[in-house]
Structure formats: C-alpha cells, structure tokens
Amino acid sequence: MLFLVAALLVLGVVLGAVAHVPVPVGVVAGLAIALWLAVFTARERYSGRRRAARAGQGRGGAR
C-alpha cells in the first residue's frame, strides 16, 4: 500500500512538472519514455526465450 501511495506521489510530481513545459516538449518526452519501455519489453521477451532454450539444452534436451 505504501508503494502505491509513493507511486501516486511521484506521478503527481511528474505531471506537475510536465504542466509547466510547452506541449511539444511534453510530447517528445512522452514518446521517448514510450520508446524506452518498448525496447525494454522487447529485450526482456527475447532474453526470456533465449534463457528457456538454453535451460533445455543443459539437461539432455527435450524430454
């Protein structure tokens, strides 16, 4: 519960900061964050598949 309160507090601070910058700057910042999250998601999915494939190789392959 404390984590949720802290997350909402940080969200409020960030939205307050974005309210004071020009709209194009806010849009560019939002797109940069979205791109970063997309790259992170793709890397996590790819590394998860690679780890699962390696795990099967070490014990004699498929059972």
Distance bins in CASP14 RR format, pairs under 12 A and 6 or more apart:
PFRMAT RR
TARGET T0000
AUTHOR 0000-0000-0000
RMODE 2
METHOD distances of the structure
MODEL  1
1 7 0 0 0 0 0 1 0 0 0 0 0
1 8 0 0 0 0 0 1 0 0 0 0 0
2 8 0 0 0 0 0 1 0 0 0 0 0
2 9 0 0 0 0 0 1 0 0 0 0 0
3 9 0 0 0 0 0 1 0 0 0 0 0
3 10 0 0 0 0 0 1 0 0 0 0 0
4 10 0 0 0 0 0 1 0 0 0 0 0
4 11 0 0 0 0 0 1 0 0 0 0 0
5 11 0 0 0 0 0 1 0 0 0 0 0
5 12 0 0 0 0 0 1 0 0 0 0 0
6 12 0 0 0 0 0 1 0 0 0 0 0
6 13 0 0 0 0 0 1 0 0 0 0 0
7 13 0 0 0 0 0 1 0 0 0 0 0
7 14 0 0 0 0 0 1 0 0 0 0 0
8 14 0 0 0 0 0 1 0 0 0 0 0
8 15 0 0 0 0 0 1 0 0 0 0 0
9 15 0 0 0 0 0 1 0 0 0 0 0
9 16 0 0 0 0 0 1 0 0 0 0 0
10 16 0 0 0 0 0 1 0 0 0 0 0
10 17 0 0 0 0 0 1 0 0 0 0 0
11 17 0 0 0 0 0 1 0 0 0 0 0
11 18 0 0 0 0 0 1 0 0 0 0 0
12 18 0 0 0 0 1 0 0 0 0 0 0
12 19 0 0 0 0 1 0 0 0 0 0 0
13 19 0 0 0 0 0 1 0 0 0 0 0
13 20 0 0 0 0 0 1 0 0 0 0 0
14 20 0 0 0 0 0 1 0 0 0 0 0
14 21 0 0 0 0 0 1 0 0 0 0 0
14 26 0 0 0 0 0 1 0 0 0 0 0
14 29 0 0 0 0 1 0 0 0 0 0 0
14 30 0 0 0 0 0 1 0 0 0 0 0
14 33 0 0 0 0 1 0 0 0 0 0 0
15 21 0 0 0 0 0 1 0 0 0 0 0
15 26 0 0 0 0 0 1 0 0 0 0 0
15 29 0 0 0 0 0 1 0 0 0 0 0
15 30 0 0 0 0 0 1 0 0 0 0 0
16 26 0 0 0 0 0 1 0 0 0 0 0
17 25 0 0 0 0 0 1 0 0 0 0 0
17 26 0 0 0 0 1 0 0 0 0 0 0
17 29 0 0 0 0 1 0 0 0 0 0 0
18 24 0 0 0 0 0 1 0 0 0 0 0
18 25 0 0 0 0 1 0 0 0 0 0 0
18 26 1 0 1 0 0 0 0 0 0 0 0
18 27 0 0 0 0 1 0 0 0 0 0 0
18 28 0 0 0 0 0 1 0 0 0 0 0
18 29 1 0 0 1 0 0 0 0 0 0 0
18 30 0 0 0 0 1 0 0 0 0 0 0
18 33 0 0 0 0 0 1 0 0 0 0 0
19 25 0 0 0 0 0 1 0 0 0 0 0
19 26 0 0 0 0 1 0 0 0 0 0 0
20 26 0 0 0 0 0 1 0 0 0 0 0
21 27 0 0 0 0 1 0 0 0 0 0 0
21 28 0 0 0 0 1 0 0 0 0 0 0
21 29 1 0 0 1 0 0 0 0 0 0 0
21 30 0 0 0 0 0 1 0 0 0 0 0
22 28 0 0 0 0 1 0 0 0 0 0 0
22 29 0 0 0 0 0 1 0 0 0 0 0
23 29 0 0 0 0 0 1 0 0 0 0 0
23 30 0 0 0 0 0 1 0 0 0 0 0
24 30 0 0 0 0 0 1 0 0 0 0 0
24 31 0 0 0 0 0 1 0 0 0 0 0
25 31 0 0 0 0 0 1 0 0 0 0 0
25 32 0 0 0 0 0 1 0 0 0 0 0
26 32 0 0 0 0 1 0 0 0 0 0 0
26 33 0 0 0 0 1 0 0 0 0 0 0
26 34 0 0 0 0 0 1 0 0 0 0 0
27 33 0 0 0 0 0 1 0 0 0 0 0
27 34 0 0 0 0 0 1 0 0 0 0 0
28 34 0 0 0 0 0 1 0 0 0 0 0
28 35 0 0 0 0 0 1 0 0 0 0 0
29 35 0 0 0 0 0 1 0 0 0 0 0
29 36 0 0 0 0 0 1 0 0 0 0 0
30 36 0 0 0 0 1 0 0 0 0 0 0
30 37 0 0 0 0 1 0 0 0 0 0 0
30 38 0 0 0 0 0 1 0 0 0 0 0
31 37 0 0 0 0 0 1 0 0 0 0 0
31 38 0 0 0 0 0 1 0 0 0 0 0
32 38 0 0 0 0 0 1 0 0 0 0 0
32 39 0 0 0 0 0 1 0 0 0 0 0
33 39 0 0 0 0 0 1 0 0 0 0 0
33 40 0 0 0 0 0 1 0 0 0 0 0
34 40 0 0 0 0 0 1 0 0 0 0 0
34 41 0 0 0 0 0 1 0 0 0 0 0
35 41 0 0 0 0 0 1 0 0 0 0 0
35 42 0 0 0 0 0 1 0 0 0 0 0
36 42 0 0 0 0 0 1 0 0 0 0 0
36 43 0 0 0 0 0 1 0 0 0 0 0
37 43 0 0 0 0 0 1 0 0 0 0 0
37 44 0 0 0 0 0 1 0 0 0 0 0
38 44 0 0 0 0 0 1 0 0 0 0 0
38 45 0 0 0 0 0 1 0 0 0 0 0
39 45 0 0 0 0 0 1 0 0 0 0 0
39 46 0 0 0 0 0 1 0 0 0 0 0
40 46 0 0 0 0 0 1 0 0 0 0 0
40 47 0 0 0 0 0 1 0 0 0 0 0
41 47 0 0 0 0 0 1 0 0 0 0 0
41 48 0 0 0 0 0 1 0 0 0 0 0
42 48 0 0 0 0 0 1 0 0 0 0 0
42 49 0 0 0 0 0 1 0 0 0 0 0
43 49 0 0 0 0 0 1 0 0 0 0 0
43 50 0 0 0 0 0 1 0 0 0 0 0
44 50 0 0 0 0 0 1 0 0 0 0 0
44 51 0 0 0 0 0 1 0 0 0 0 0
45 51 0 0 0 0 0 1 0 0 0 0 0
45 52 0 0 0 0 0 1 0 0 0 0 0
46 52 0 0 0 0 0 1 0 0 0 0 0
46 53 0 0 0 0 0 1 0 0 0 0 0
47 53 0 0 0 0 0 1 0 0 0 0 0
47 54 0 0 0 0 0 1 0 0 0 0 0
48 54 0 0 0 0 1 0 0 0 0 0 0
48 55 0 0 0 0 1 0 0 0 0 0 0
49 55 0 0 0 0 0 1 0 0 0 0 0
50 56 0 0 0 0 0 1 0 0 0 0 0
50 57 0 0 0 0 0 1 0 0 0 0 0
51 57 0 0 0 0 0 1 0 0 0 0 0
51 58 0 0 0 0 0 1 0 0 0 0 0
52 58 0 0 0 0 0 1 0 0 0 0 0
52 61 0 0 0 0 0 1 0 0 0 0 0
53 61 0 0 0 0 1 0 0 0 0 0 0
53 62 0 0 0 0 0 1 0 0 0 0 0
54 60 0 0 0 0 0 1 0 0 0 0 0
54 61 0 0 0 0 0 1 0 0 0 0 0
55 61 0 0 0 0 1 0 0 0 0 0 0
55 62 0 0 0 0 0 1 0 0 0 0 0
56 62 1 0 0 1 0 0 0 0 0 0 0
56 63 0 0 0 0 1 0 0 0 0 0 0
END
